[in-house]
């Protein structure tokens, strides 16, 4: 079985070791970097599929590193793995193009599952992140919103249900189980949602849903 190339960008050696140990037991080939500059060099020299990115890096922080990676390597998935959940850092990470946002206290097996789902085109973020985004956009004056609550989006009732579950951080398999539908049906709903909202991924769909009060 071909392995995915995963880059861990983390300045704490013990944390890097723990993550490397967890992922090497699965189908990943692991690379390490203790700062963003080493990470950039690693990406230039190797075909990296996914990056686990700490925010609190020295010199170039994780948000700036994510932004640079996404600007030059849009195909690389970036998962923020941090103990930070401050509003600005969460929103800046999403704006930088992060595909997932996870707390460092996450179960290693869950993190591996999330990483695999992100590699399959899904987005994931901790439930606390959804609340951070909701709190942030609730401060925006109503006049700045492009739509009234529940405004015209052309989403069906079922698609709004699916969108709500995306906001909660559920992946396609979890949504399918929750709604008692097939995984293919769920994927079709997600595809329709992205098209109707004119967004590129699930994270953007969730942010738009909260910002425009679609759900």
MARBA-3410 file (N, C-alpha, C, O; in Angstrom, 1 decimal):
215
0.8,-1.2,0.0,0.0,0.0,0.0,0.9,1.2,0.0,1.8,1.4,0.8 ~ 0.6,2.2,-0.9,1.4,3.4,-1.0,1.1,4.3,0.2,-0.1,4.5,0.6 ~ 2.1,4.8,0.8,2.0,5.6,2.0,1.8,7.1,1.7,2.4,7.6,0.7 ~ 1.1,7.8,2.5,1.0,9.3,2.4,2.2,9.9,3.0,2.7,9.4,4.0 ~ 2.7,11.0,2.5,3.8,11.7,3.1,3.2,12.8,4.0,2.6,13.8,3.5
3.5,12.7,5.2,3.0,13.7,6.2,4.2,14.5,6.9,5.2,13.9,7.2 ~ 4.0,15.8,6.9,5.0,16.6,7.6,4.5,17.2,8.9,3.5,17.8,8.9 ~ 5.2,16.9,9.9,4.9,17.5,11.3,5.7,18.7,11.5,7.0,18.7,11.5 ~ 5.1,19.9,11.6,5.8,21.1,11.9,5.5,21.5,13.3,4.4,22.1,13.6 ~ 6.4,21.3,14.2,6.2,21.5,15.6,7.6,21.7,16.3,8.5,21.0,16.0
7.7,22.8,17.1,9.0,23.1,17.7,9.3,22.4,19.0,10.4,22.4,19.4 ~ 8.3,21.6,19.5,8.6,20.8,20.7,8.9,19.4,20.3,8.1,18.7,19.7 ~ 10.2,19.0,20.6,10.7,17.7,20.2,9.8,16.5,20.7,9.6,15.6,20.0 ~ 9.4,16.6,22.0,8.6,15.6,22.6,7.2,15.4,21.9,6.8,14.3,21.6 ~ 6.6,16.5,21.5,5.3,16.4,20.8,5.5,15.9,19.4,4.8,15.0,18.9
6.6,16.3,18.7,6.9,15.7,17.4,7.1,14.2,17.5,6.6,13.5,16.7 ~ 7.8,13.8,18.5,8.1,12.3,18.7,6.8,11.6,18.9,6.6,10.5,18.3 ~ 5.9,12.1,19.7,4.6,11.4,20.0,3.8,11.3,18.7,3.2,10.3,18.5 ~ 3.7,12.4,18.0,3.0,12.4,16.7,3.6,11.5,15.7,2.8,10.7,15.0 ~ 4.9,11.5,15.6,5.6,10.6,14.6,5.3,9.2,15.0,5.0,8.4,14.1
5.4,8.8,16.2,5.1,7.5,16.7,3.7,7.0,16.3,3.5,5.9,15.9 ~ 2.7,7.9,16.5,1.3,7.6,16.3,1.1,7.4,14.8,0.4,6.4,14.4 ~ 1.6,8.3,14.0,1.3,8.2,12.5,2.2,7.1,11.8,1.7,6.6,10.8 ~ 3.4,6.8,12.3,4.2,5.8,11.6,3.6,4.4,11.8,3.9,3.5,11.1 ~ 2.7,4.2,12.8,2.0,3.0,13.0,0.8,2.8,12.0,0.2,1.7,11.9
0.5,3.9,11.3,-0.5,3.9,10.3,0.1,4.0,8.9,1.4,3.8,8.8 ~ -0.7,4.3,7.8,-0.1,4.3,6.5,0.5,5.7,6.1,0.1,6.3,5.1 ~ 1.4,6.1,6.9,2.1,7.4,6.7,3.6,7.3,6.7,4.1,6.6,7.6 ~ 4.2,8.0,5.8,5.7,8.3,5.9,5.8,9.7,6.5,5.3,10.6,6.0 ~ 6.5,9.8,7.7,6.5,11.0,8.4,7.8,11.8,8.2,8.9,11.2,8.3
7.7,13.1,8.0,8.8,14.0,7.9,8.6,15.0,9.1,7.5,15.2,9.6 ~ 9.7,15.6,9.5,9.6,16.5,10.7,10.3,17.8,10.4,11.3,17.9,9.6 ~ 9.8,18.9,11.0,10.4,20.2,10.9,10.1,20.9,12.2,9.0,20.9,12.7 ~ 11.1,21.6,12.8,11.0,22.3,14.0,10.6,23.8,13.8,10.3,24.5,14.8 ~ 10.6,24.2,12.6,10.2,25.6,12.3,9.7,25.7,10.9,9.8,24.7,10.1
9.2,26.8,10.5,8.6,27.0,9.2,9.6,26.9,8.1,9.3,26.4,7.0 ~ 10.8,27.5,8.3,11.8,27.5,7.2,12.2,26.1,6.9,12.4,25.8,5.7 ~ 12.4,25.2,7.9,12.8,23.8,7.6,11.6,23.2,6.9,11.8,22.3,6.0 ~ 10.4,23.5,7.3,9.2,22.9,6.6,9.2,23.3,5.1,8.9,22.4,4.3 ~ 9.4,24.6,4.8,9.4,25.0,3.4,10.5,24.2,2.6,10.2,23.8,1.5
11.7,24.0,3.2,12.7,23.3,2.5,12.3,21.8,2.3,12.6,21.2,1.3 ~ 11.6,21.2,3.3,11.2,19.9,3.2,10.2,19.7,2.1,10.2,18.7,1.3 ~ 9.3,20.7,2.0,8.2,20.6,0.9,8.8,20.7,-0.5,8.4,20.1,-1.4 ~ 9.9,21.5,-0.6,10.6,21.7,-1.8,11.3,20.4,-2.3,11.4,20.1,-3.5 ~ 11.7,19.6,-1.3,12.5,18.4,-1.6,11.7,17.1,-1.6,12.2,16.1,-2.1
10.5,17.2,-1.1,9.7,16.0,-1.0,8.2,16.3,-1.4,7.8,17.4,-1.4 ~ 7.6,15.2,-1.9,6.1,15.4,-2.3,5.3,15.2,-1.0,5.0,14.1,-0.7 ~ 5.0,16.3,-0.3,4.2,16.2,0.9,2.7,16.3,0.6,2.3,17.1,-0.2 ~ 2.0,15.4,1.2,0.5,15.3,1.0,-0.2,16.1,2.0,-1.2,16.8,1.7 ~ 0.2,16.1,3.3,-0.5,16.7,4.3,0.5,17.2,5.4,1.5,16.6,5.7
0.1,18.4,6.0,1.0,19.0,7.0,0.2,19.1,8.3,-0.9,19.6,8.3 ~ 0.8,18.7,9.4,0.3,19.0,10.8,1.0,20.2,11.2,2.2,20.2,11.4 ~ 0.3,21.3,11.4,0.9,22.6,11.7,0.6,23.1,13.1,-0.5,23.3,13.4 ~ 1.7,23.4,13.8,1.5,24.1,15.1,1.4,25.6,14.9,2.0,26.1,13.9 ~ 0.7,26.3,15.7,0.6,27.7,15.5,1.7,28.5,16.1,2.2,29.5,15.6
2.2,28.0,17.3,3.2,28.8,18.1,4.6,28.5,17.7,5.4,28.1,18.5 ~ 4.9,28.7,16.4,6.3,28.4,15.9,7.1,29.7,16.1,6.6,30.8,16.1 ~ 8.4,29.5,16.3,9.3,30.7,16.4,9.5,31.3,15.0,9.4,30.7,14.0 ~ 9.7,32.6,15.0,10.0,33.4,13.8,8.8,33.5,12.9,8.0,34.5,13.0 ~ 8.5,32.5,12.0,7.4,32.5,11.2,6.3,31.6,11.8,6.5,30.4,12.0
5.2,32.2,12.2,4.2,31.4,13.0,3.4,30.5,12.0,3.5,30.5,10.8 ~ 2.6,29.6,12.6,1.9,28.6,11.9,0.9,29.2,10.9,0.6,28.6,9.8 ~ 0.3,30.3,11.2,-0.7,30.9,10.3,0.0,31.4,9.0,-0.4,31.2,7.9 ~ 1.1,32.1,9.2,1.9,32.6,8.0,2.4,31.5,7.2,2.5,31.5,6.0 ~ 2.9,30.4,7.9,3.4,29.3,7.2,2.4,28.6,6.4,2.6,28.1,5.3
1.2,28.4,7.0,0.0,27.8,6.3,-0.3,28.6,5.0,-0.5,28.1,3.9 ~ -0.4,30.0,5.2,-0.7,30.8,4.0,0.3,30.7,2.9,0.0,30.6,1.7 ~ 1.6,30.6,3.3,2.6,30.5,2.2,2.6,29.1,1.6,2.7,29.0,0.3 ~ 2.4,28.1,2.3,2.2,26.7,1.8,1.1,26.7,0.8,1.2,26.1,-0.3 ~ -0.1,27.2,1.2,-1.2,27.2,0.3,-1.1,28.0,-0.9,-1.6,27.7,-2.0
-0.3,29.1,-0.8,-0.1,30.0,-2.0,0.7,29.3,-3.1,0.4,29.5,-4.3 ~ 1.6,28.5,-2.6,2.5,27.8,-3.6,2.2,26.3,-3.8,2.7,25.8,-4.8 ~ 1.5,25.7,-2.9,1.2,24.3,-3.1,-0.3,24.1,-2.6,-0.5,23.5,-1.5 ~ -1.2,24.5,-3.4,-2.6,24.5,-3.1,-3.1,23.0,-2.8,-4.1,22.8,-2.1 ~ -2.4,22.0,-3.4,-2.9,20.7,-3.3,-2.5,20.1,-1.9,-3.1,19.1,-1.5
-1.6,20.7,-1.2,-1.2,20.2,0.1,-2.2,20.5,1.2,-2.7,21.7,1.3 ~ -2.7,19.5,1.9,-3.6,19.7,3.0,-2.9,20.2,4.2,-1.8,19.7,4.6 ~ -3.5,21.1,5.0,-2.9,21.6,6.2,-3.9,21.5,7.3,-5.0,22.0,7.3 ~ -3.4,20.8,8.4,-4.2,20.6,9.6,-3.6,21.4,10.7,-2.4,21.1,11.1 ~ -4.3,22.3,11.3,-3.8,23.1,12.4,-3.9,22.2,13.6,-5.0,21.7,13.9
-2.9,22.0,14.4,-2.9,21.2,15.6,-2.3,22.1,16.7,-1.1,22.3,16.8 ~ -3.2,22.6,17.6,-2.7,23.6,18.5,-3.5,23.6,19.8,-4.6,23.0,19.9 ~ -3.0,24.2,20.8,-3.7,24.4,22.1,-4.4,25.7,22.1,-5.1,26.1,23.1 ~ -4.2,26.5,21.0,-4.8,27.9,21.0,-6.2,27.8,20.4,-6.5,27.1,19.4 ~ -7.1,28.5,21.0,-8.5,28.6,20.4,-9.0,30.1,20.4,-10.2,30.3,20.5
-8.0,31.0,20.4,-8.4,32.4,20.4,-9.1,32.8,19.1,-8.7,32.3,18.1 ~ -10.1,33.6,19.2,-10.9,33.9,18.0,-10.1,34.3,16.8,-10.2,33.8,15.7 ~ -9.2,35.3,16.9,-8.4,35.8,15.8,-7.5,34.7,15.2,-7.4,34.6,14.0 ~ -6.9,33.9,16.0,-6.1,32.8,15.5,-6.9,31.8,14.7,-6.5,31.3,13.7 ~ -8.1,31.5,15.2,-9.0,30.5,14.5,-9.3,31.1,13.2,-9.2,30.4,12.2
-9.8,32.3,13.2,-10.3,32.9,11.9,-9.2,33.1,10.9,-9.3,32.9,9.7 ~ -8.0,33.5,11.4,-6.8,33.8,10.5,-6.4,32.4,10.0,-5.9,32.4,8.8 ~ -6.5,31.4,10.7,-6.1,30.0,10.2,-7.0,29.6,9.1,-6.5,29.1,8.1 ~ -8.3,29.8,9.2,-9.2,29.4,8.2,-9.0,30.3,7.0,-9.1,29.8,5.8 ~ -8.8,31.6,7.2,-8.5,32.5,6.0,-7.2,32.1,5.3,-7.1,32.2,4.1
-6.3,31.6,6.0,-5.0,31.2,5.4,-5.1,29.9,4.6,-4.2,29.6,3.8 ~ -6.2,29.2,4.8,-6.5,28.0,3.9,-6.4,26.7,4.6,-6.4,25.7,4.0 ~ -6.4,26.7,6.0,-6.3,25.5,6.7,-7.5,24.6,6.4,-8.6,25.1,6.3 ~ -7.3,23.3,6.3,-8.3,22.3,6.0,-9.0,21.7,7.2,-10.0,21.2,7.2 ~ -8.3,21.9,8.4,-8.8,21.3,9.6,-8.2,22.1,10.8,-7.1,22.7,10.6
-8.8,22.1,11.9,-8.3,22.8,13.1,-8.6,21.9,14.3,-9.8,21.7,14.7 ~ -7.6,21.4,14.9,-7.7,20.4,16.0,-7.0,20.8,17.2,-6.0,21.5,17.2 ~ -7.6,20.5,18.3,-6.9,20.7,19.6,-5.8,19.6,19.9,-6.0,18.5,19.4 ~ -4.8,20.0,20.5,-3.7,19.1,20.8,-4.0,18.0,21.8,-3.3,17.0,21.9 ~ -5.2,18.2,22.5,-5.6,17.1,23.4,-6.4,16.0,22.7,-7.1,15.2,23.4
-6.5,16.1,21.4,-7.3,15.1,20.6,-6.7,13.7,20.7,-5.5,13.6,20.8 ~ -7.6,12.7,20.7,-7.1,11.3,20.7,-6.3,11.0,19.5,-6.8,11.4,18.4 ~ -5.1,10.4,19.6,-4.3,10.1,18.4,-5.0,9.4,17.3,-4.9,9.7,16.1 ~ -5.8,8.4,17.7,-6.6,7.6,16.7,-7.6,8.5,15.9,-7.8,8.4,14.7 ~ -8.2,9.4,16.7,-9.2,10.3,16.1,-8.4,11.3,15.1,-8.9,11.6,14.0
-7.2,11.7,15.5,-6.4,12.6,14.6,-6.0,11.9,13.4,-6.1,12.5,12.3 ~ -5.7,10.7,13.5,-5.3,9.9,12.2,-6.5,9.8,11.3,-6.4,9.9,10.1 ~ -7.7,9.5,11.9,-8.9,9.4,11.1,-9.3,10.7,10.4,-9.7,10.8,9.3 ~ -9.1,11.8,11.2,-9.3,13.2,10.6,-8.4,13.4,9.5,-8.8,14.0,8.4 ~ -7.1,13.1,9.6,-6.1,13.3,8.6,-6.5,12.6,7.3,-6.3,13.1,6.2
-6.9,11.3,7.5,-7.3,10.5,6.3,-8.5,11.2,5.6,-8.6,11.2,4.4 ~ -9.5,11.7,6.4,-10.7,12.3,5.8,-10.3,13.6,5.1,-10.9,13.9,4.0 ~ -9.4,14.3,5.7,-8.9,15.6,5.0,-8.2,15.2,3.7,-8.4,15.9,2.7 ~ -7.5,14.2,3.7,-6.8,13.7,2.4,-7.8,13.3,1.4,-7.5,13.4,0.2 ~ -9.0,12.9,1.8,-10.1,12.5,0.9,-10.9,13.7,0.5,-12.0,13.5,-0.1
-10.5,14.9,0.8,-11.2,16.1,0.4,-12.2,16.7,1.4,-12.9,17.7,1.1 ~ -12.2,16.2,2.6,-13.1,16.7,3.6,-12.4,17.8,4.5,-11.2,17.8,4.5 ~ -13.2,18.6,5.2,-12.6,19.5,6.1,-13.2,19.1,7.5,-14.2,18.5,7.6 ~ -12.4,19.5,8.5,-12.8,19.2,9.9,-12.3,20.2,10.8,-11.2,20.7,10.7 ~ -13.2,20.6,11.8,-12.7,21.5,12.8,-13.4,21.2,14.1,-14.6,20.8,14.1
-12.7,21.4,15.2,-13.2,21.2,16.5,-14.5,22.0,16.7,-14.7,23.1,16.2 ~ -15.4,21.4,17.5,-16.7,22.1,17.7,-16.5,23.5,18.3,-17.3,24.4,18.1 ~ -15.5,23.7,19.1,-15.2,25.0,19.7,-14.9,26.0,18.7,-15.2,27.2,18.8 ~ -14.3,25.6,17.5,-14.0,26.5,16.5,-15.3,27.0,15.8,-15.4,28.2,15.5 ~ -16.2,26.1,15.6,-17.5,26.6,15.1,-18.2,27.6,15.9,-18.7,28.6,15.4
-18.0,27.5,17.2,-18.6,28.5,18.2,-17.8,29.8,18.1,-18.4,30.9,18.1 ~ -16.5,29.7,17.9,-15.7,30.9,17.8,-16.1,31.7,16.5,-16.3,32.9,16.6 ~ -16.3,31.0,15.4,-16.7,31.6,14.2,-18.1,32.2,14.4,-18.4,33.4,13.9 ~ -19.0,31.5,15.0,-20.4,32.0,15.2,-20.4,33.2,16.1,-21.1,34.2,15.8 ~ -19.6,33.2,17.1,-19.5,34.4,18.0,-18.9,35.6,17.2,-19.3,36.7,17.4
-17.9,35.3,16.3,-17.3,36.4,15.6,-18.3,37.1,14.6,-18.4,38.3,14.6 ~ -19.0,36.2,13.9,-19.9,36.8,12.9,-21.2,37.4,13.5,-21.9,38.2,12.8 ~ -21.5,37.0,14.7,-22.7,37.6,15.3,-22.4,39.0,15.7,-23.4,39.7,16.0 ~ -21.2,39.4,15.7,-20.8,40.8,16.0,-20.9,41.7,14.7,-20.8,42.9,14.9 ~ -21.1,41.1,13.6,-21.1,41.9,12.3,-22.5,42.5,12.2,-23.5,41.8,12.3
-22.6,43.8,11.9,-23.9,44.5,11.8,-24.7,43.8,10.7,-24.2,43.3,9.7 ~ -26.0,43.7,10.9,-26.9,43.0,9.9,-26.7,43.6,8.5,-26.9,42.8,7.6 ~ -26.5,44.9,8.4,-26.4,45.5,7.1,-25.2,44.9,6.3,-25.2,45.0,5.0 ~ -24.2,44.3,7.0,-23.1,43.8,6.3,-23.3,42.4,5.8,-22.5,41.8,5.0 ~ -24.4,41.7,6.3,-24.7,40.4,5.8,-25.3,40.4,4.4,-26.1,41.3,4.2
-24.9,39.5,3.6,-25.4,39.4,2.2,-26.8,38.9,2.2,-27.5,39.1,1.2 ~ -27.3,38.2,3.2,-28.6,37.6,3.2,-29.2,37.8,4.6,-28.5,37.9,5.6 ~ -30.5,37.8,4.6,-31.2,37.7,5.9,-31.2,36.3,6.4,-30.9,35.4,5.6 ~ -31.4,36.1,7.7,-31.4,34.7,8.2,-32.4,33.9,7.4,-33.5,34.2,7.2 ~ -31.8,32.7,6.9,-32.6,31.8,6.1,-32.9,32.4,4.8,-33.9,32.0,4.1
-32.1,33.3,4.3,-32.3,33.9,3.0,-32.2,33.0,1.8,-32.1,31.8,2.0 ~ -32.3,33.5,0.6,-32.3,32.7,-0.6,-31.0,32.1,-0.8,-30.0,32.8,-1.2 ~ -30.9,30.8,-0.7,-29.7,30.1,-1.0,-29.9,28.9,-2.0,-29.0,28.3,-2.5 ~ -31.2,28.6,-2.2,-31.6,27.5,-3.1,-31.3,26.1,-2.5,-31.4,25.1,-3.1 ~ -30.9,26.1,-1.2,-30.7,24.9,-0.5,-32.0,24.2,-0.2,-32.9,24.9,0.3
-32.1,22.9,-0.4,-33.3,22.1,0.1,-33.2,22.0,1.6,-32.2,22.2,2.2 ~ -34.3,21.5,2.1,-34.3,21.2,3.5,-33.3,20.2,4.0,-32.6,20.4,5.0 ~ -33.1,19.2,3.2,-32.1,18.2,3.5,-30.7,18.7,3.4,-29.8,18.4,4.2 ~ -30.5,19.6,2.4,-29.1,20.2,2.3,-28.8,21.1,3.4,-27.7,21.1,3.9 ~ -29.8,21.8,4.0,-29.6,22.6,5.2,-29.3,21.7,6.4,-28.5,22.1,7.2
-29.9,20.6,6.4,-29.6,19.6,7.5,-28.2,19.2,7.4,-27.4,19.2,8.4 ~ -27.7,18.8,6.2,-26.3,18.4,6.0,-25.4,19.5,6.3,-24.3,19.3,6.9 ~ -25.7,20.7,5.9,-24.9,21.9,6.2,-24.7,22.1,7.7,-23.6,22.4,8.1 ~ -25.8,21.9,8.4,-25.7,22.1,9.8,-24.8,21.1,10.5,-24.1,21.4,11.4 ~ -24.8,19.9,9.9,-23.9,18.9,10.5,-22.4,19.1,10.1,-21.5,18.8,10.8
-22.2,19.7,8.9,-20.9,20.1,8.5,-20.4,21.2,9.5,-19.2,21.1,9.9 ~ -21.2,22.1,9.9,-20.8,23.2,10.8,-20.4,22.5,12.2,-19.5,23.0,12.8 ~ -21.1,21.5,12.5,-20.8,20.8,13.8,-19.5,20.0,13.7,-19.0,19.5,14.7 ~ -18.9,19.9,12.5,-17.6,19.2,12.3,-17.7,17.7,12.0,-16.7,17.0,12.0 ~ -18.9,17.2,11.6,-19.1,15.8,11.2,-18.5,15.6,9.8,-18.7,16.5,8.9
-17.9,14.4,9.6,-17.4,14.1,8.2,-18.6,13.4,7.5,-19.6,13.2,8.0 ~ -18.3,13.0,6.2,-19.4,12.4,5.4,-19.9,11.1,6.0,-21.1,10.9,6.0 ~ -19.0,10.3,6.5,-19.5,9.0,7.1,-20.4,9.3,8.3,-21.4,8.6,8.4 ~ -20.0,10.2,9.1,-20.8,10.5,10.3,-22.1,11.1,9.9,-23.1,10.9,10.6 ~ -22.1,12.0,8.9,-23.4,12.6,8.5,-24.3,11.5,7.9,-25.5,11.5,8.2
-23.8,10.6,7.1,-24.6,9.5,6.5,-25.2,8.7,7.6,-26.4,8.3,7.5 ~ -24.4,8.4,8.7,-25.0,7.6,9.8,-26.0,8.3,10.5,-27.1,7.8,10.9 ~ -25.8,9.6,10.8,-26.7,10.5,11.5,-28.1,10.6,10.8,-29.1,10.5,11.4 ~ -28.0,10.7,9.5,-29.2,10.9,8.7,-29.8,9.6,8.1,-30.8,9.6,7.5 ~ -29.1,8.5,8.4,-29.5,7.2,7.9,-29.6,7.1,6.4,-30.6,6.7,5.8
-28.6,7.7,5.7,-28.5,7.6,4.2,-27.2,7.0,3.8,-26.3,6.8,4.7 ~ -27.0,6.8,2.5,-25.8,6.2,2.1,-24.7,7.3,2.0,-25.0,8.5,2.0 ~ -23.4,6.8,2.0,-22.3,7.7,1.9,-22.3,8.5,0.5,-22.0,9.6,0.5 ~ -22.8,7.8,-0.5,-22.9,8.4,-1.9,-23.9,9.5,-1.9,-23.7,10.6,-2.5 ~ -25.0,9.3,-1.2,-26.1,10.3,-1.1,-25.5,11.5,-0.3,-25.8,12.7,-0.7
-24.8,11.3,0.7,-24.2,12.4,1.5,-23.2,13.2,0.7,-23.2,14.4,0.7 ~ -22.4,12.5,-0.1,-21.4,13.2,-0.9,-22.1,14.0,-2.0,-21.6,15.1,-2.3 ~ -23.2,13.5,-2.5,-24.0,14.3,-3.5,-24.5,15.6,-2.9,-24.5,16.6,-3.5 ~ -25.1,15.5,-1.6,-25.6,16.6,-0.9,-24.5,17.7,-0.7,-24.7,18.8,-0.9 ~ -23.3,17.2,-0.2,-22.2,18.1,0.0,-21.8,18.8,-1.3,-21.5,20.0,-1.2
-21.7,18.1,-2.3,-21.3,18.6,-3.6,-22.3,19.7,-4.0,-21.9,20.8,-4.5 ~ -23.6,19.4,-3.9,-24.6,20.4,-4.2,-24.5,21.7,-3.4,-24.7,22.8,-3.8 ~ -24.2,21.5,-2.1,-24.1,22.6,-1.2,-23.0,23.5,-1.6,-23.1,24.7,-1.6 ~ -21.8,22.9,-1.9,-20.7,23.7,-2.3,-20.9,24.5,-3.5,-20.6,25.7,-3.6 ~ -21.6,23.9,-4.5,-22.0,24.6,-5.7,-22.9,25.7,-5.5,-22.8,26.8,-6.0
-24.0,25.5,-4.7,-25.0,26.5,-4.5,-24.5,27.7,-3.6,-24.9,28.8,-3.8 ~ -23.5,27.4,-2.7,-23.0,28.5,-1.9,-21.8,29.1,-2.6,-21.2,30.1,-2.1 ~ -21.3,28.6,-3.7,-20.2,29.1,-4.5,-18.9,29.1,-3.6,-18.2,30.1,-3.6 ~ -18.7,28.0,-2.9,-17.5,27.9,-2.1,-16.7,26.7,-2.6,-17.2,25.8,-3.3 ~ -15.4,26.6,-2.2,-14.6,25.5,-2.7,-14.5,24.3,-1.8,-14.2,23.2,-2.3
-14.7,24.5,-0.5,-14.6,23.4,0.4,-15.6,23.5,1.6,-16.3,24.5,1.7 ~ -15.5,22.5,2.4,-16.5,22.4,3.5,-16.3,23.5,4.6,-17.2,24.0,5.2 ~ -15.0,23.8,4.8,-14.7,24.8,5.8,-15.3,26.2,5.4,-15.9,26.8,6.2 ~ -15.2,26.5,4.1,-15.7,27.8,3.6,-17.3,27.7,3.7,-17.9,28.7,3.9 ~ -17.8,26.5,3.4,-19.3,26.4,3.5,-19.8,26.6,4.9,-20.8,27.3,5.1
-19.0,26.1,5.9,-19.4,26.2,7.3,-19.3,27.7,7.7,-20.2,28.2,8.4 ~ -18.3,28.4,7.3,-18.1,29.8,7.6,-19.2,30.6,7.0,-19.8,31.5,7.7 ~ -19.5,30.3,5.8,-20.6,31.1,5.1,-21.9,30.8,5.7,-22.8,31.7,5.9 ~ -22.2,29.6,6.1,-23.4,29.2,6.8,-23.6,30.0,8.1,-24.7,30.5,8.4 ~ -22.5,30.2,8.8,-22.6,30.9,10.1,-22.7,32.4,9.8,-23.5,33.1,10.5
-21.8,32.9,8.9,-21.8,34.3,8.7,-23.1,34.8,8.1,-23.6,35.9,8.5 ~ -23.7,34.1,7.1,-24.9,34.5,6.5,-26.2,34.0,7.1,-27.3,34.2,6.6 ~ -26.0,33.3,8.2,-27.1,32.8,9.0,-28.0,31.9,8.2,-29.3,32.0,8.2 ~ -27.4,31.1,7.4,-28.2,30.2,6.5,-28.9,29.1,7.3,-30.0,28.6,7.0 ~ -28.3,28.7,8.5,-28.9,27.6,9.3,-29.2,28.2,10.7,-29.7,27.4,11.5
END
